[in-house]
Amino acid sequence: MGAFCALVYFGDRVIADFLERIILESQTRFSTVYRGGRERSVLVLGNSRGVNAIYAPATQDIIGIPVLNLSYNGMSMELAEALLADYLDRNARPRLIVLEITNLGDRSDLVNDLRVYCKFSNRLEKVLEKQAPRSAIMGRMSRLYNLNGEIFLRSLYYFKRSDQMWINRYRIAPSLLENISRKPTEELQFISNNTKSLSRILQLMREKRIPTRLLISPYLPAYAERIPNLREWINRGQQLVGPDFQIWDYSNAIQEVPGFADRVHMNEYGSRLLLGCLVRDGFFSGI
């Protein structure tokens, strides 16, 4: 029995070590962070709204500077802080940091999928221990357990191709448009862990003198009008970040309905419209 347990234990470690080396060579955005050695770039962090706000291929074509969008569905500011710190440890100093800050209302549930990178990040492991302690324990017992998730599969899919082309390409359905006025609209939130993370990020950016832009990307206009606390939330956010940082509010900047995939996410067309606004307003200037 003891020999069998030892075989299972070492088999788990050997297979996991092999698969983790494959993950590290993947072209997915998170593997890029932990592989290291990336040149000076514009770095974007946020949730799914960040994914669809800054389309990296189009942006770098316009501004002539490499762009890496690290945003991901459900990424909280707490997780963005951990990923940003890990990025700074392993890669060249970014030319610009862009934070899509509506993830201040997101919880850190995504860490349960990001546990695939805990071997490379003590910071992610600490968030996992706090947010999903059972998963943290299971991951220490079996490293293969950490590979059981969506992000591991994505790392295989994007092993030889970049995931920076990932963006919504469809338009909002007419039925969803019709239902906007009928469904209640949730208030925007601040979660304490996220506001603390944002404060630490901004302090670090001051110390390292890395230009930082705080962005609120567009909502579908009919939906933005129905967010009951949108203006109050933005004003409170500006108070939170202080006078050293400006919140670039584009929440109602794109009026063209074909630029949206749903109520809160743009598509590629909308992202390109936003890019034109950002360039016009000097969002990328001085880098």
Secondary structure, DSSP 4 states (H G I P E B T S, - for coil): -HHHHHHHHHHHHHHHHHHHHHHHHS-SHHHHHHH--PPS-EEEE-SHHHHHHS-HHHHHHHHSS-EEE---TT--HHHHHHHHHHHHHHSPPPSEEEEEGGGGG--STTHHHHGGGGGG-HHHHHHHHHH-HHHHHHHHH-TTGGG-SHHHHHHHHTSSS-STT----S---HHHHHHTTTS--PPP---HHHHHHHHHHHHHHHHHT--EEEEEPPPPHHHHTT-TTHHHHHHHHHHHH-TTS-EEE-TT----GGGBSSSS-B-HHHHHHHHHHHHHTTTTTT-
